[in-house]
């Protein structure tokens, strides 16, 4: 039995738990698109990427991007130099496992974090330390301060799997089909051609003033950035392409939270259920709703059992027009 490709890192907001819902919201005829192009301008952990490439052979071209160059360098290293990476990861895993108490492990974590923050490492060392910190820091969180320095505390994991050789090799093979970019999301439009689907999974808009887990680069993704992303979606549609976008549902916490409903009023807005697992307070974890926004009317779910898809209408005239 062959090993399936899957995310090689833990990533806050990763879409692995939502794949079953997201796949039903793809364009209804997506599997019939010929020579499809698939683009993720905010790749993150890549759960949707790995799913799409393994389930839709009609995707002939895939492009991923992220402003976090350490993350995109990880993808490039896994794709282009996986055997050397595996050896390096096994070495650091052996070193960590050999330490006999949690204080020694914490000390190693802090030394690795300090070295990683020097930002003058070759791709193998940088990616090795990225993996190590991802597996041993608190909740697998990736967060940096305003200087761009990784500042997540130690997570007290005794024997985390740092090197998953089989997954890395499967991922490397799949990523050979992928163009990997590093930079602003708008540049990805240059890579669209023919039938193209963009899937946007940007840093989520915080649900409260204390939500601070979206700063995974020194450049904060604020409301101005969210508005710029919406305008980019308008450009994507004007160019004849399709998009699907995920973001937080402020309406679920605040009945007056209409930021996205207003911003994306011209598009189809739905809600999906997700689990929130990253919070120091266990009482604040649990099920929440997230928004899923797209420009096409018919989704894959509309073909299942002849059920009408769930769409949130913004006014009576829109509902009548849809009917």
C-alpha positions in Angstrom: 0.0 0.0 0.0 1.5 3.3 -1.1 1.9 6.1 1.5 -0.4 9.1 0.7 1.1 12.6 0.6 -0.1 14.8 3.5 1.0 17.9 5.3 4.6 17.5 6.7 4.2 20.2 9.3 1.6 21.2 11.9 0.0 24.5 11.0 -2.5 26.6 12.9 -5.7 26.9 10.8 -4.7 23.9 8.6 -7.5 22.6 6.5 -7.1 18.9 7.1 -10.2 18.8 9.3 -12.3 20.6 6.7 -11.4 18.7 3.6 -14.7 16.8 3.6 -16.6 20.0 3.6 -14.4 21.9 1.3 -14.5 19.3 -1.5 -18.3 19.6 -1.6 -17.9 23.4 -2.3 -15.6 23.1 -5.3 -17.1 24.1 -8.6 -19.7 21.5 -9.6 -17.9 20.6 -12.8 -14.4 20.9 -11.5 -13.4 17.3 -12.2 -14.4 17.9 -15.9 -12.1 20.9 -16.4 -9.5 20.0 -18.9 -5.9 20.9 -18.1 -6.9 22.7 -14.9 -4.6 25.1 -13.0 -4.8 25.1 -9.2 -3.4 28.0 -7.3 -3.0 28.6 -3.5 -1.6 32.1 -2.8 -1.5 31.3 1.0 -0.4 27.7 1.2 0.2 27.3 4.9 0.3 23.6 5.8 -0.9 22.5 2.4 -3.7 20.1 3.4 -5.9 21.3 0.5 -3.0 21.2 -1.9 -2.2 17.6 -1.2 -5.8 16.6 -1.3 -6.4 18.3 -4.7 -3.4 16.9 -6.4 -4.2 13.3 -5.3 -7.9 13.4 -6.2 -8.0 15.5 -9.4 -5.7 14.2 -12.1 -7.1 16.9 -14.4 -5.0 19.4 -12.5 -2.1 19.8 -14.9 -0.5 22.7 -13.2 -0.3 23.7 -9.5 1.1 26.9 -8.0 1.6 27.6 -4.3 2.8 30.8 -2.7 3.4 32.3 0.8 5.0 35.4 2.1 6.7 33.4 4.8 10.0 32.5 3.0 11.0 30.0 5.7 7.8 28.1 4.9 8.2 28.1 1.2 11.9 27.2 1.6 10.6 24.1 3.5 8.4 23.2 0.5 11.3 23.6 -1.9 13.7 21.6 0.2 11.2 18.7 0.6 10.7 18.8 -3.2 14.3 19.2 -4.3 16.5 17.6 -1.6 14.4 15.2 0.4 17.1 12.6 1.1 19.6 15.1 2.6 16.7 16.6 4.6 15.7 13.2 6.0 19.3 12.5 7.1 19.5 15.9 8.9 16.1 15.4 10.5 17.0 12.0 11.8 20.2 13.4 13.3 18.4 16.2 15.2 15.7 13.7 16.3 18.2 11.3 17.7 19.9 14.1 19.5 16.7 15.2 21.1 15.5 11.8 22.0 18.8 11.0 23.8 18.2 13.8 26.3 17.0 12.3 29.6 14.9 15.1 31.1 12.6 17.9 30.1 15.0 20.6 31.2 17.7 19.4 28.9 15.2 19.1 26.1 14.0 22.7 26.8 17.6 23.9 26.7 18.1 22.2 23.3 14.9 23.8 22.0 16.1 27.3 23.1 19.5 26.8 21.4 17.9 25.7 18.2 15.5 28.6 18.3 18.3 31.0 18.8 20.3 29.6 15.9 17.2 29.5 13.7 16.6 33.2 14.4 20.1 34.1 13.1 18.5 33.8 9.6 21.8 33.0 7.9 21.4 29.2 7.5 21.6 27.1 4.4 18.4 25.5 3.2 18.9 22.1 4.8 19.8 23.5 8.2 17.1 26.1 8.1 14.4 23.5 7.1 15.7 21.1 9.7 15.4 23.6 12.5 12.0 24.7 11.1 10.8 21.1 11.4 12.3 20.7 14.9 10.7 23.9 16.2 7.4 23.0 14.6 7.4 19.6 16.4 8.6 20.8 19.8 7.1 24.2 20.3 3.8 25.0 22.0 0.9 23.5 19.9 3.0 23.5 16.7 2.4 27.3 16.5 4.4 29.4 14.1 4.5 33.0 15.3 7.1 35.8 15.0 7.6 39.2 16.6 7.8 42.5 14.8 11.5 41.8 14.0 10.6 38.6 12.3 12.0 36.4 15.0 10.3 33.1 16.0 9.2 33.5 19.6 6.9 30.5 20.4 7.8 28.8 23.8 8.8 25.2 24.3 6.0 22.7 24.2 7.3 20.0 26.6 7.0 17.1 24.1 9.2 14.2 25.0 9.4 12.2 21.8 7.6 13.9 19.0 8.0 12.5 15.5 10.4 14.9 13.9 11.3 12.8 10.8 8.5 11.0 9.0 10.5 9.5 6.2 7.7 7.9 4.3 5.5 11.0 4.3 8.4 13.2 3.3 9.2 11.0 0.3 5.6 10.9 -0.8 5.3 14.7 -0.4 8.5 15.2 -2.4 7.2 13.2 -5.3 3.9 15.1 -5.4 5.6 18.5 -5.0 7.6 17.9 -8.2 4.4 18.9 -10.0 4.2 22.2 -8.2 5.6 25.7 -8.8 6.6 27.3 -5.5 6.6 31.0 -5.1 7.6 33.3 -2.2 6.0 36.8 -2.0 2.8 38.8 -2.1 -0.4 36.9 -3.0 -1.2 39.2 -6.0 1.7 37.9 -8.1 0.0 34.5 -8.4 -2.3 36.0 -11.0 0.6 35.8 -13.5 0.5 32.0 -13.3 -3.2 31.6 -14.0 -4.1 30.1 -17.4 -7.1 28.4 -19.0 -9.5 26.9 -16.4 -8.0 28.1 -13.1 -9.2 27.7 -9.5 -7.7 29.9 -6.8 -8.1 28.7 -3.2 -7.4 31.4 -0.7 -6.7 30.6 2.9 -5.3 33.9 4.3 -4.4 34.7 7.8 -7.9 34.9 9.5 -9.4 38.1 10.7 -9.2 37.9 14.5 -12.5 37.3 16.3 -11.4 39.4 19.3 -8.6 41.8 20.3 -6.8 39.0 22.1 -6.6 36.8 19.0 -3.0 37.0 18.1 -2.1 33.8 16.4 -2.2 35.1 12.8 1.2 36.9 12.8 3.3 34.3 11.2 5.3 37.0 9.4 6.4 40.3 10.7 3.9 42.0 8.3 0.5 41.9 9.9 -2.4 40.9 7.7 -4.9 43.6 8.9 -8.2 44.8 7.6 -6.5 46.8 4.8 -5.0 43.5 3.6 -8.3 41.8 3.8 -9.9 44.5 1.6 -7.0 44.3 -0.8 -7.5 40.5 -1.0 -11.2 41.0 -1.8 -10.2 43.4 -4.6 -7.8 40.8 -5.9 -10.7 38.3 -6.0 -12.6 40.8 -8.1 -9.7 40.9 -10.5 -9.5 37.1 -10.6 -13.2 36.9 -11.5 -12.8 39.7 -14.1 -10.0 37.7 -15.7 -12.4 34.7 -16.1 -11.1 32.5 -13.3 -12.9 31.0 -10.2 -12.0 31.3 -6.5 -12.9 29.8 -3.2 -11.9 31.6 0.0 -11.9 30.7 3.7 -12.0 33.1 6.6 -13.2 33.6 10.2 -16.9 34.1 10.9 -17.2 37.2 13.1 -21.0 36.8 12.9 -20.8 33.7 15.0 -19.3 35.7 17.9 -21.1 39.0 17.3 -24.4 39.6 15.5 -23.1 42.9 14.3 -20.0 41.3 12.9 -20.8 41.9 9.2 -17.3 42.7 7.9 -17.1 39.8 5.4 -20.8 39.8 4.6 -20.5 43.4 3.5 -17.1 43.0 1.8 -18.1 40.0 -0.2 -21.8 40.9 -0.7 -21.5 40.2 -4.5 -20.4 36.6 -3.9 -21.8 33.4 -2.4 -21.2 33.1 1.3 -21.6 29.8 3.3 -20.6 28.6 6.7 -18.7 25.4 7.6 -18.0 23.9 11.0 -14.4 23.8 12.3 -12.6 22.9 15.5 -10.5 25.5 17.3 -7.7 23.7 19.1 -5.2 26.4 19.7 -5.9 28.3 22.9 -4.1 28.4 26.3 -7.6 28.2 27.9 -9.1 24.8 27.2 -12.6 26.2 27.8 -12.2 28.4 24.7 -11.5 25.5 22.4 -14.3 23.7 20.5 -16.5 24.0 17.4 -16.8 27.3 15.6 -18.2 28.4 12.3 -16.0 29.6 9.4 -16.9 31.4 6.2 -16.5 29.9 2.8 -16.9 32.4 -0.1 -16.9 31.7 -3.8 -17.9 33.3 -7.1 -19.6 30.3 -8.8 -23.3 29.5 -8.1 -23.1 25.7 -8.5 -21.0 23.6 -6.2 -20.2 19.9 -6.0 -22.7 19.5 -3.2 -25.6 20.7 -5.5 -25.0 17.5 -7.5 -25.3 15.1 -4.5 -28.8 13.6 -4.1 -30.2 16.6 -6.0 -29.9 18.7 -2.9 -29.9 22.4 -3.2 -26.7 23.9 -1.9 -26.8 26.1 1.2 -26.3 29.8 0.3 -26.6 32.8 2.5 -28.7 35.4 0.8 -28.1 39.0 1.6 -31.6 40.3 0.6 -34.9 39.1 -0.8 -34.2 40.1 -4.4 -31.0 38.1 -4.4 -32.9 35.0 -3.2 -35.5 35.5 -5.9 -32.9 35.8 -8.5 -31.1 32.7 -7.4 -34.4 30.7 -7.3 
